[in-house]
Amino acid sequence: MDRDKTLTPDLSHLPEDFVFGVATSAFQIEGAAGPDQRGRSIWDHFCDQPGAIVDSSNGLIACDHVARVESDLDLIASLGVDAYRFSISWPRVQPDGRGPIHAAGLGFYDRLVDGLLARGIKPYATLFHWDLPLTLQTASGGWYGRDTVHRFADYAECIARQLGDRVASYSTINEPWVVAMLGHEQGVFAPGLRSRAVAMQVSHHLLLAHGLATQALRAHCSAPVGIVFNMSPIHPLTDCEADRLKARLDDGLINRWYMDAVLEGRYPADVLEHLGRDAPHCETGDAQQIRQRLDFVGVNYYTRSFASTGEPWSAEKAGAAITAMGWEIYPAGLAEHLTRMARDWQCPPIIVTENGAAFDDVLTDGEVDDSARVDYLASHIGAVAEAARQGVPMAGYFVWSLLDNFEWASGYAKRFGIVHVDYETQQRTPKQSARWYARLLRARALQRSNASTAPAPTR
């Protein structure tokens, strides 16, 4: 028996216009990577490096989404979601990151947006989800070079002119911390560099690019504009002073660095002091360019973090419930962080732009029993509803991910989708979690319909 009958979070505190959706990103699902289809990105190059990807795979085919877009749109529609969050591949639209636009590439997103609208689904577009055109990396230093900031603003203008207000919502940058730190300090993501100073300069240029792109978007359309951060509460592992100080610093590097910049026009003083010579170079006026009015802030949440000056905390060793990524399942952390955002930054409406879990899903007789994912989603949607009950301005929730897909350095070894993908045949099979989500949304729609047609109370 499906467990969805007993796992129904109370949605009554969510606003009437709250948006439920599913999310993907271009490099992870699109495929169609031939030279006449899109330019090479830094992730194409990174996948070519021995040992960079766990299973030595790449994103050349992925979920073959470009070729299967119509059936995938029908699949999305079958879930009953309000919106679909996708990213636009910069090298598909502009192969070299500057110069001529690839008409067929831009045309794909025209068809995607029109297909969503025809099915009554709101398009939520992200301009940059990590797949930087390789030419910008090799010729201009990628995000370390300031020229890339201006090329991104040009690209944003191109998208705004083409898609305009047919798109319901634009996000400029997805998870700048990941791009900067995992890609340029730890070297485990593209482009695979290892320098704290370079990473911090990259973080500044990403935020500056967000600011300029926001202005470009608003000059040509009136759709809401925001940015997406990966964030979570960071707890000291012990009550000792050293761990408390480290938790404060880690929070500064991961959460406050980005939120303070876009909402307050400054970087945290304690983090700048800690960075010393590794702090980014900022030109006059940069802070004002970064601090643009935001219509929303997107939050990607998967788990909480611990800060320790001793041995790092391990969820598995601690006996906590974990996902296939080894991440602790901790829905309370989502409500905690959402309420903190409203309290500390008085931020605009918040959208949970990604939330989901990888599990070792097995397709058996045409079914995937992912009851653990149902538990995960129900508890985290419940956390969002609890934040709304406490007065946090919640505007939406998107499941990560619609499809099993190329999970970056993990290749195809980790499955986050609520729809199973057989990578040999490209067959899509909705999992138990997809059916549960669809039923939750149908029940919500029915409740709203009944409420709107109920007779007015008499006096």
N, C-alpha and C positions, 0 to 999 in steps of 0.2 A: 504493500500500500504506500502511495506517495506520502511523504512526511509533510507536504505543504499544507495539509489540512490542520495540522497542529502548530504550524510555524507561520503565523500571520502577525507581523508587527502592527502596532496601533499607529495609523497614519493620520489620525484626527487632528493633530497639532500642526501638520504641514499646511502651508498656505495653499489657497485654491489654485494658484497658477504654478505650483511646484512642478518641475519637469523630471520625469523618469526616462532614462535612456540606456543605451549601450555604447561602448567606445571601442575604437581601433586606432591604429596608426598606419601610415602609408607603407613604410619600408617593411613592416611586419606582415602585411597581408597582400599587397598589390601584385607582386611579380611584375610581368611585362617589362623586363629590364634590358631589352635589346637596344642597340645603339640608335635605332630609329624610333625608340619609344621613350627613353629618358636618358639623361646624362648619368655618369657615375657619381656616387656619393662617397663620403668618407667611410661609410659603413660597408660599401662594396669593397673598398680597398682594405679595410680592417679585416673583413672576412677572409681575404686572401692570405693573411699572415698566419703562418703555422702556429697552432696552439691558441689562437685568439678566441676561437669559438669551440665550446666543449665538444660538440659532435662534428666539427669541421664542416659545418653547413654554411649556407648563405641565403640571401633574400632574393635570389634571381627568379624563383618561381613562387615561393612562399605559399599563400592560399589561392594564387591565380585569380585574385579578386577583379582585376581589370577586365579579364575575359568573361568573368561570371557575375558581373555587377548586377544585372537585372534579376537573376535568381537570388543573389544575396540581398538585394533590396526587398524582394518578396519575403525572404526569411525574416528580415528585420521587422517588416510590417506585421508578420504573423505573431510577433511577440506582444503587439499592442503598446509599444513604447511611444512616448511623446516626441523623442528626439534621438538623433544619431550623431555621435561625436566622432569625427574622422580628421585626419591630417592631410594637408596638401603637400605633395612631394615637390620641393623647390626644384630639384634637377629634372623632374618631369615637365615642369612648366618653363624653366629657364635652364637648359643643360649646363651652362658654365657659370651660373649665378650672376651673370651680367650679359648684356647684349641681347641677341634675338630671343624672342619668345617662341616656344615650340607650340604651334597652334593645336596640333592633335593632343598634346599633353594637357593643355589648358582646357581643350574641348571635353576631355574625360570628366573633369570636375564640373563642367557645365551640365553634362548628362547626369552625373551623380546627384547634383543638387536638384535638377528638375525631376529626376526619378523619385527623390525623397518627397518633394513637395506634392507630386502627383499621388503619392500614397498617404498624404496627410502627416508626414513626419518632418519635424523641424531640423534643418541642417545646422550643426554646431561644428564650425571649422577651426582647426588649429593650423597656423601658418608654418610653424617649425617644430617638428618632433624628431630632431636629431640628425636627419639625413642631409647634411650640408653638401652642396655641390663640391666635388673633389677639386675642381679647378680653383675654387676660392682658397682651399687649404694649401695647395701646392704653389699658387702664384701670389697669394696675399697673406699667408699665415693663418688662414681660417679666422676663427673668432678672436685670436690674439691680435690680429691686425684691425685697426680702426676702420679701414676701408670696407670691411665686411658689414659693419653696422649700416653704412649708407646703402650698400647693395641690398641689404634686407629691407630697408625702407622703400627702395624702388620696387622690389618684388611685392611688398605689401600693397603698394599703390596699384600695381598690375592686377592683383587679385581683387581688390576693392572695385576697380573699374569694371572688371568682367563679371563678378558674382554679385557685388553690391548688396542690396537689401533682400535678395533672395535667400541669403544666409541669415539665419536667425540670431547667430552669436559668433563672434570671432575671439579666439585666444591667440595671442601673439607667439609666445614661447612656452614650450612644455618643459618643465623641470630644469631650469637653468643650473641648479646645484649639480644635477647628474651630469650635464654636459661639461661643466667646469671641473668638478672634482673627480668623477669616475673617468672622464675622458682626458683630462689634462694634468691631474695630480697623481691619481692611482694608476692610470694607464690601462684599466681593464675594459674600457669602452673606447670607441673611436673618438679621436684619432690615435689614442694609445700613447700619449705623452706623460711625462712624470716630472712635474715641476710645480711647487706650491705657488711661486710668483706668477708663472704663466697662468695657472688655474684662476687665481684671483683677478688677474687682468681680464681673462675671458669672462668671468662672472660679471664684471663691470660692463664690458662691451655687450653682453647679452641683455643686460638691463637697459642700457642705452638704446640698443636696437629695439627693445620693446617700446620705449618711449617714442622713438621716431616713427615706428610702424603704427603705433596708436594714432599719432597725428595724421599719418597718411591714410589710414582707414577712415577716420572721421571726416577727412576732407572730401571723401567720395561716397560715403554711405552713412546711414544713421543707425545701423545695427549695434547692439551692445558690444563693448570691447573689454577684455580683461586679460589676465595672465594666469598661468597654472604653475603652482609650486608643489613639490613633494615635501610634506611636513608631517611631523608627529611630535608628541610629547617626549621629552628626554629626561629620564629620572636618574638621580644619583644611585649607584648600585648599593652603597652603604651610606650611613649618616655621617661619615667622617667629613671634615672640612675639605679635604683634597677632592673627594668625589663630588661634593656639592659645587665646588669651584669649576671642576671640569664639566659638569652638567650645564652650568651657566655658559661656559665658553662654547661648548658644542651647540647649545641652543642658539648662541650668537652666530655661529658659522653656518648653521643649517636653516634656521627659522628667521631670526631677527635680521640677518644681513639682507635678506631679500624683502621681507615685509617692511622694514624701516625705510629701505630705499624707495620702494614704489609708493608708500603711503605717507611717509614723513620727509622724504627728500634728503636723507642722510644715511650714512653707515654707522653702526653702533661703535661708540668710542672705545669700549673695552676690546672689541675685536680688532679695530685698527691698531690699538696699542700692542696687542698680542702679535699681529702680523708683522709689525715693524717694516723692514725693507721689502717684505713680500706683499705689502699693501698695493693695490692698483694705482696707477697714475690716472688722475681724473682732471679733465680740462675744465676751465671756467664755464659754468652754465650747464654742465652735465647733470648735476643733481636736479635742476629744474626740468630738464628734458625727460629724465627718468620719472619724475613725479607727475604723471599725467592723471587726470581724473579717471577712475576705474568704475565700470558699471558692475563688475563682479570680480571676485578672486576665486580661482579654481584651486581645489585641494585634492591631491592624490595621496590617499592614506592606505597603508597596508599593515603597519604594526607600530608599536612604540619602540623607543631605544633606551638603552642604559649607558650611563657614563661611569667609567671606573679607571682609577689610576693603577689598579692591580690587574689581575687576570680578567679578560673580557667575559661578560656574561653570556652564557649559552642557554637559549631557550630549551634545547633538547636535553642538556645536562640538568637543567632545573626541573625537568619533568612537565613543562608546559605543553599545551596542545600547539602543534605546529603545522605549517603547510609544507608542501614538497620543496619549497625554497628554504626551509629551515626557519621560517619567520614565525614568531609567536602570534597566536590568534588572540587579539586583545581589543574587542570592540569598544570597551570603555575608554580606550585611548582616543578614539575618534570623537566621542562626545566631549571629552576633556579638552582636546585641542580646539574644537569648534567654539566652545564657550570661551576659551582663552583668547581666540582671535577677536571675538566680539568685545571682550573686556579690555584687552591691551591695546588694540588698534582701532576700535570702533569702525571696523572695515565695512565696505559695501556688501551687498548680498553675496553669499558664499554658495558655490556649487561644488559638490564632491564630484570631481571630474573623472576620477578613477578610484575604484575600490573592488577588490576581488582576490582570488586565491588560486594558486596552483596546487593540484592534487594528482596523484598517480591514477588517472582515469583509465579505465579499461572498457573497450567496446565489446559487449558480449550479446550475441543474438540480437543485434540492432539496438541495444540499449546501453546507456551509461548511467550507472547508479552512483551519482556524486552527492550523496546525502550530506557529506561533510561540507560541501560548497553551499548547499541550501542553508545549513546551519549558519555558515559564515555570513552569507548575504542577509539572512533574516536578522541576525544580531546586529549587523552594522547598519542596516536600514533603520532598525530600532534605535540605534545610537543617534542617527541623524534626526529622527523624530523627537528624541529626548532633548537634543540641542534646541530644536525649534520650540519645544515646550518651555524651555528656559529663556526664550526670547531671542535666540540667535537668528539672524535674518537668512534662513536657508532658502535657496532657490532651485536646487536640483541635485540629482544623484544619478551617476552613470556607472553601470557595471563594467569592470574590466575583466574579461574582454568578451566581445561578441563571439569571436572564433578562437580556437587554438591557433597559434601562429608562431612566427619566428621570434623567440624570446631573447633577442640580443645575444649576449655572450653565452647564454645557455642553449642557443640554437633551438632545435625542436624538441629538446629533452623535457621541457616544462610546459604543461598545459594549463592555461588560465581561462580558456573559453567556456561559455555556457553552451556552446555548440562544438561538438567533436568534429575534427577534420582528419580524414584519412589522407595523408600527404601523397600516397601513391595514386589514388583514384580521385582525390579532391572531393570525395563524398562528404556532405555535411549531415550530421546527425544531432539534432537537439538533445541535450542531456536532461536529466531530471531537473536540474537547476533552471534550465530554460523554460520548462513547463511550469515550474513553480513560480517563476518571475512573471510569466504571461498570466497565470491565474491571479496572482496578486494584483496586477494592473487591471485585469478585467473586473475584479471585485471592486477595486477603487473607482473605476469608471462607472460601474453600475450604481455604486453608492452616491456618487456625485450627480448622476442622472436622476436618481430618485429624489435627491435633495432639491434639485432645481425644479422638479415638477410637482413637489409637494404643495398642497394648498396653504396659503398664508394663514397663520393662526388668527382666530377671531377673538374679539375682546368682549 
